[in-house]
Amino acid sequence: MSKIAFIGLGNMGIGMATNLVKAGHEVIAFDVSDKAKDAASSAGCTVVSEIKEAVKTVEVVIMMLPNGKIVRGVCAEIIAEISSKTLVIDCSTIDVATAREMVAAAALKNIDMIDAPVSGGVGGAAAGTLTFMCGGSEEAYSRAEVYLRVMGKNIFHAGDAGNGQVAKICNNMLLGIHMIGTCEAFNLAEKLGLDAQKFYDISSTASGQNWSMTSYCPAPGPVESAPSNKNYEPGFTAAMMLKDLRLAQDAATSARASTPLGSQSEAMYSLMESAKKDSLDFSGIMKLINGSL
């Protein structure tokens, strides 16, 4: 079993850290939030008050942080403290450029590091069924895989540093587009007098079928476990979807790639932010489309 530093114990991080503890690893936890520290302590982590205290004697450092700016600052502190034997796994969803720069900075000190953003939400983090999309060298990925398999079900090596972030933002851009299209279809069906359950029964077995419909249906009724049946209480908030869509649009601009539907999706989720409804689940975009927001 390994000694692991876990930096960032928010809604996703706490579930991930808990599964590492359950697997028998010693987890040294750090977060700026007292609430997160209390949760980590209750989960069996050893909580410390400084990052350098968390990382000084560990074999692995895992980060789950809100944005690229914070990742830059934390990485600089970590890289200054750890030895070349320590593996760094960044599970944050951040911009591609920052991910690549941080892996390069680690490499200057002969430190193995990968970017490994996740998909699967809070439920997946708690259940240990996350999908990890990893970028970095084969050697670093091979070292990280044993830990990722404790926290996730589907682990992919997407290629060089930053490619994990590329996979994540492209996937979530597609998810946002699918969700909006699914909402529009259910809204139109209702306006034309077709019951949501009837439309679901038909479309879920026809060419319109997609994950946003069959696993996360934005129309109340057809999928019992979906947030639409719980007043759109979030599994994955509209704010988090908007963050990923903005990252995708920044990357598209940098790469000179045309993403008109991605751009329109960002604009629509921005309207939820402006209406101060971005704490709803991202499937709550249905309320914007049907005029009930």
C-alpha positions as CSV (number, residue, x, y, z in Angstrom):
1,M,0.0,0.0,0.0
2,S,1.1,3.5,-0.7
3,K,1.3,6.9,1.1
4,I,-0.7,9.4,-1.0
5,A,-1.2,13.1,-0.7
6,F,-4.6,14.3,-1.9
7,I,-4.9,18.0,-2.5
8,G,-8.5,19.3,-3.0
9,L,-11.3,17.5,-1.2
10,G,-14.5,19.1,-2.7
11,N,-17.6,17.2,-3.8
12,M,-15.5,15.0,-6.2
13,G,-12.2,14.8,-4.3
14,I,-13.7,13.5,-1.1
15,G,-15.3,10.5,-2.8
16,M,-12.0,9.7,-4.6
17,A,-9.9,10.0,-1.4
18,T,-12.4,7.9,0.5
19,N,-12.0,5.0,-2.0
20,L,-8.2,5.2,-1.7
21,V,-8.5,4.9,2.1
22,K,-10.9,1.9,1.7
23,A,-8.4,0.2,-0.6
24,G,-5.8,0.4,2.2
25,H,-3.7,3.4,1.2
26,E,-2.6,6.0,3.7
27,V,-4.1,9.3,2.5
28,I,-2.7,12.6,3.7
29,A,-5.3,15.3,2.9
30,F,-5.2,19.0,2.4
31,D,-7.9,21.5,1.5
32,V,-8.4,25.2,2.3
33,S,-12.0,24.5,3.4
34,D,-12.6,23.5,7.1
35,K,-15.7,21.6,6.0
36,A,-13.7,19.6,3.5
37,K,-11.0,18.8,6.1
38,D,-13.7,17.5,8.5
39,A,-15.1,15.3,5.8
40,A,-11.7,14.0,4.9
41,S,-10.9,13.2,8.6
42,S,-14.2,11.4,9.0
43,A,-13.3,9.3,5.9
44,G,-10.1,8.2,7.5
45,C,-7.6,10.6,5.9
46,T,-4.9,12.3,7.9
47,V,-5.5,16.0,7.6
48,V,-2.7,18.5,7.5
49,S,-2.6,22.3,7.5
50,E,-0.1,22.9,4.7
51,I,0.6,21.5,1.3
52,K,4.3,21.0,1.9
53,E,3.4,18.9,5.0
54,A,1.1,16.8,2.9
55,V,3.6,16.0,0.1
56,K,6.9,15.8,1.9
57,T,7.1,12.0,2.5
58,V,4.5,10.5,0.0
59,E,4.9,8.3,-3.0
60,V,2.0,9.9,-5.0
61,V,0.3,13.3,-5.1
62,I,-3.2,13.6,-6.5
63,M,-4.8,16.9,-7.1
64,M,-8.5,17.7,-7.7
65,L,-8.7,21.5,-8.0
66,P,-11.1,24.1,-9.4
67,N,-9.1,25.8,-12.2
68,G,-5.8,26.2,-14.0
69,K,-4.7,29.2,-11.9
70,I,-4.9,27.3,-8.7
71,V,-3.3,24.2,-10.3
72,R,-0.3,26.4,-11.4
73,G,0.2,27.7,-7.8
74,V,-0.2,24.3,-6.2
75,C,2.1,22.6,-8.7
76,A,4.8,25.1,-8.1
77,E,4.7,24.4,-4.4
78,I,4.5,20.6,-4.9
79,I,7.4,20.4,-7.4
80,A,9.6,22.5,-5.1
81,E,9.0,20.0,-2.2
82,I,8.9,16.5,-3.7
83,S,11.7,14.1,-5.0
84,S,12.0,12.7,-8.5
85,K,10.5,9.4,-7.2
86,T,7.1,11.0,-6.5
87,L,4.3,10.6,-9.0
88,V,1.9,13.5,-9.6
89,I,-1.6,12.9,-10.9
90,D,-3.7,16.0,-11.7
91,C,-7.4,15.1,-11.9
92,S,-8.5,18.7,-12.2
93,T,-10.3,19.9,-15.4
94,I,-8.2,22.8,-16.7
95,D,-7.1,24.4,-19.9
96,V,-4.9,22.3,-22.2
97,A,-2.0,24.8,-22.2
98,T,-1.6,24.8,-18.4
99,A,-1.8,21.0,-18.2
100,R,1.1,20.7,-20.7
101,E,3.1,23.4,-19.0
102,M,2.8,21.8,-15.6
103,V,3.8,18.3,-16.9
104,A,6.8,20.0,-18.6
105,A,7.8,21.8,-15.4
106,A,7.7,18.5,-13.5
107,A,9.8,16.8,-16.1
108,L,12.5,19.4,-15.6
109,K,13.0,17.8,-12.2
110,N,12.6,14.3,-13.5
111,I,9.2,14.0,-11.9
112,D,6.5,11.8,-13.6
113,M,3.2,13.7,-13.9
114,I,0.0,13.1,-15.8
115,D,-3.2,15.1,-16.4
116,A,-6.1,12.8,-15.6
117,P,-9.4,14.7,-15.7
118,V,-12.5,12.7,-14.8
119,S,-16.1,12.1,-16.0
120,G,-18.8,10.5,-13.9
121,G,-19.9,13.1,-11.4
122,V,-20.2,13.0,-7.6
123,G,-22.0,9.6,-7.8
124,G,-19.2,8.1,-9.8
125,A,-16.6,9.5,-7.4
126,A,-18.3,8.0,-4.4
127,A,-18.9,4.6,-6.2
128,G,-15.4,4.4,-7.6
129,T,-16.8,4.2,-11.2
130,L,-15.2,7.3,-12.7
131,T,-13.8,7.5,-16.2
132,F,-10.2,8.9,-16.3
133,M,-8.8,10.5,-19.5
134,C,-5.0,10.6,-19.1
135,G,-2.3,12.5,-20.9
136,G,1.4,11.9,-20.3
137,S,4.3,9.5,-20.9
138,E,3.7,5.8,-21.0
139,E,5.8,5.3,-17.9
140,A,3.9,7.9,-15.9
141,Y,0.6,6.5,-17.0
142,S,1.6,3.0,-16.1
143,R,2.6,4.1,-12.6
144,A,-0.7,6.0,-12.2
145,E,-3.0,3.3,-13.5
146,V,-3.0,1.2,-10.3
147,Y,-4.3,4.2,-8.3
148,L,-6.8,5.3,-10.9
149,R,-8.3,1.9,-11.0
150,V,-9.2,2.2,-7.3
151,M,-11.2,5.4,-8.1
152,G,-12.5,4.6,-11.5
153,K,-13.9,2.0,-13.8
154,N,-12.8,3.2,-17.3
155,I,-9.2,4.3,-17.6
156,F,-7.9,5.6,-20.9
157,H,-4.4,6.8,-22.0
158,A,-5.2,9.5,-24.5
159,G,-1.6,10.2,-25.5
160,D,0.9,13.0,-24.6
161,A,0.6,15.5,-21.8
162,G,-2.6,17.6,-22.1
163,N,-4.5,15.1,-24.2
164,G,-6.5,14.0,-21.1
165,Q,-7.8,17.6,-21.0
166,V,-8.5,17.5,-24.7
167,A,-10.6,14.4,-24.4
168,K,-12.5,15.8,-21.4
169,I,-13.4,19.2,-22.9
170,C,-14.4,17.6,-26.3
171,N,-16.5,15.0,-24.6
172,N,-18.3,17.5,-22.4
173,M,-18.8,19.9,-25.3
174,L,-20.6,17.0,-27.1
175,L,-22.5,16.3,-23.9
176,G,-23.7,19.9,-23.6
177,I,-24.8,19.9,-27.3
178,H,-26.6,16.6,-26.8
179,M,-28.4,17.8,-23.7
180,I,-29.7,21.0,-25.4
181,G,-30.9,19.0,-28.4
182,T,-32.6,16.5,-26.2
183,C,-34.4,19.2,-24.3
184,E,-35.5,20.9,-27.5
185,A,-36.9,17.6,-28.8
186,F,-38.9,16.9,-25.6
187,N,-40.2,20.5,-25.4
188,L,-41.3,20.4,-29.1
189,A,-43.0,17.0,-28.6
190,E,-44.9,18.4,-25.5
191,K,-46.0,21.5,-27.4
192,L,-47.3,19.4,-30.2
193,G,-49.3,17.2,-27.8
194,L,-47.0,14.1,-27.5
195,D,-46.6,12.8,-23.9
196,A,-43.0,12.7,-22.7
197,Q,-43.1,9.0,-21.8
198,K,-44.5,8.1,-25.2
199,F,-41.8,10.2,-27.0
200,Y,-39.1,8.6,-24.8
201,D,-40.4,5.1,-25.5
202,I,-40.2,5.8,-29.3
203,S,-37.0,7.9,-29.5
204,S,-35.0,5.9,-27.0
205,T,-35.2,3.0,-29.5
206,A,-34.8,5.0,-32.6
207,S,-32.1,7.1,-34.2
208,G,-32.5,10.0,-31.7
209,Q,-31.3,7.8,-28.8
210,N,-28.4,9.3,-26.8
211,W,-27.0,9.2,-23.2
212,S,-28.7,12.5,-22.3
213,M,-32.0,10.9,-23.1
214,T,-31.7,7.3,-21.8
215,S,-29.5,7.8,-18.7
216,Y,-30.2,11.4,-17.7
217,C,-33.5,12.4,-19.3
218,P,-34.1,16.2,-18.9
219,A,-37.9,15.7,-19.1
220,P,-39.5,14.7,-15.8
221,G,-40.9,11.2,-15.8
222,P,-39.2,8.7,-18.1
223,V,-35.9,8.1,-16.1
224,E,-36.7,7.8,-12.4
225,S,-33.1,8.5,-11.2
226,A,-32.6,11.6,-13.4
227,P,-32.3,15.0,-11.7
228,S,-35.4,16.1,-13.7
229,N,-37.4,14.1,-11.2
230,K,-35.7,15.8,-8.2
231,N,-36.3,19.5,-9.1
232,Y,-33.0,19.4,-11.1
233,E,-30.9,18.9,-8.0
234,P,-27.4,18.6,-9.4
235,G,-25.2,15.7,-10.0
236,F,-23.2,17.9,-12.4
237,T,-24.2,21.6,-12.2
238,A,-24.9,23.9,-15.1
239,A,-22.0,26.0,-13.7
240,M,-19.6,23.1,-14.2
241,M,-20.9,22.5,-17.7
242,L,-20.4,26.1,-18.5
243,K,-16.8,26.0,-17.2
244,D,-16.0,23.0,-19.6
245,L,-17.8,24.7,-22.5
246,R,-15.7,27.8,-22.0
247,L,-12.5,25.7,-21.8
248,A,-13.6,24.1,-25.1
249,Q,-14.2,27.4,-26.8
250,D,-10.8,28.8,-25.6
251,A,-9.2,25.7,-27.0
252,A,-11.1,26.0,-30.3
253,T,-10.0,29.6,-30.7
254,S,-6.4,28.6,-30.1
255,A,-6.6,25.7,-32.5
256,R,-8.6,27.7,-35.1
257,A,-11.3,24.9,-35.0
258,S,-14.9,25.6,-36.0
259,T,-17.3,24.7,-33.2
260,P,-20.5,26.6,-33.9
261,L,-22.8,24.3,-31.8
262,G,-20.3,24.3,-29.0
263,S,-20.3,28.1,-29.1
264,Q,-24.1,28.2,-29.1
265,S,-24.2,25.8,-26.1
266,E,-21.8,28.0,-24.2
267,A,-24.1,31.0,-24.9
268,M,-27.2,29.1,-23.6
269,Y,-25.5,27.9,-20.4
270,S,-24.3,31.5,-19.9
271,L,-28.0,32.5,-19.8
272,M,-28.4,30.2,-16.9
273,E,-25.5,31.8,-15.1
274,S,-27.0,35.3,-15.8
275,A,-30.3,34.1,-14.3
276,K,-28.4,32.8,-11.2
277,K,-29.8,29.3,-11.9
278,D,-26.4,27.7,-12.7
279,S,-26.5,25.8,-9.4
280,L,-29.2,23.5,-11.0
281,D,-28.1,20.3,-12.7
282,F,-26.9,20.9,-16.3
283,S,-30.1,19.1,-17.5
284,G,-32.0,22.0,-16.0
285,I,-31.3,23.8,-19.3
286,M,-34.7,22.3,-20.0
287,K,-36.2,25.1,-17.8
288,L,-34.6,27.7,-20.0
289,I,-35.9,26.1,-23.2
290,N,-39.5,25.6,-22.0
291,G,-39.7,29.0,-20.4
292,S,-40.0,27.9,-16.8
293,L,-36.6,29.1,-15.6
